[in-house]
Amino acid sequence: MGERQSAPGGFDGFGLKATAIVAMTCNHVANVFAGQLPAAVLYPLFAVGGLTFPIMAFLLVEGYHHTSNVGKYALRLAIFACVAQVPYSLLWGAVPNVLFTLLVGLGALWLHGKMGRNPLFLLVLMAAALLTLPFDWGCIGVLLVFLFHVVRPEDEAGAAGGGTGPSLRFATGRRIAAAMLVPYLAIGLPALLELPGALEGGVQAQPVMAAAQPSAVLDAQNGTAGGPTTAAAEAAGGESPVTPLATASTDSDDNSLGNQAADFAAHTAENMVPFSLDSLIAGDASPHTANTIAQAGHLAEVWGNIGYAFVGFTLAIVVLSCYNGQRGRPMKWFFYGYYPAHLLIIWLVRAFLLPG
């Protein structure tokens, strides 16, 4: 299908794809380096990352409606999904990546085109949702693809991108927002419901540096923290591996307030165990440190999900409402190739910076 005439303002297809890959990169960097990034960087990265899949799903639907050969479209998706699976698995294990989710979504759209209003299509959609349960974005991804297809006007003039006037953008935004209710409810709502409990646990986990005894630090460095010796000592009524604040300066000969504070600061600085989700995953943390990391890590995960959903998804609605229907610069192969390429680069950076 030929390109439509240029419309003023808004995002064309190239702009949407560029936005998606920037957001995707932010999200993947945040996921891989969550234990090393400060909150001031981590949370904005997650929030921006929330733009990614809604834009990808929207573009898939637009591509389905404008492609002249659905089979070739599906073949491209399948090839790059397989290529990307190698670096994706290196980062996150044997979970099918998001291109497989989009591929199943494309198949659902094609079958819907063949079956029309046949009630049996509901069984097809349910099967597609079940098939993608273990995939990245899972059944929510397939449902979002189908919902974008359903809310898309059939007439070209009223389709997203048929014009750029405020009234049309508002109407488009309402349709997109209606489809986005599914990921809002599936991802955002559970995060909100988890927040009170995470905040309660997070109070005990602040600050996200645990002051521990030198022996506990040594255990953590040797990868033996929480082993039989530590567990046996605790079971026998031994001291907690965490030094109470009140005893931080008992070894000082000068009990002046200034020297007590200095002693405590020196003791704390010497025996800090840096907050790192990796140390929890690897088991290299004392029991208290592991608990602190778990609490702080859970709170960070909840805040990340809230930003991802309520900031990222909302931004996606705004961006998609501004789609002007133009194809833009034809850099199809760049965008296909970027997905596996950036995953490989992130894996290499992680392997270099965080060996072992």
Summary of the structure (lengths in Angstrom):
residues: 356
radius of gyration: 25.4
end to end distance: 50.7
largest distance: 85.7
contacts: 1112
relative contact order: 0.16
helix: 71%
strand: 2%
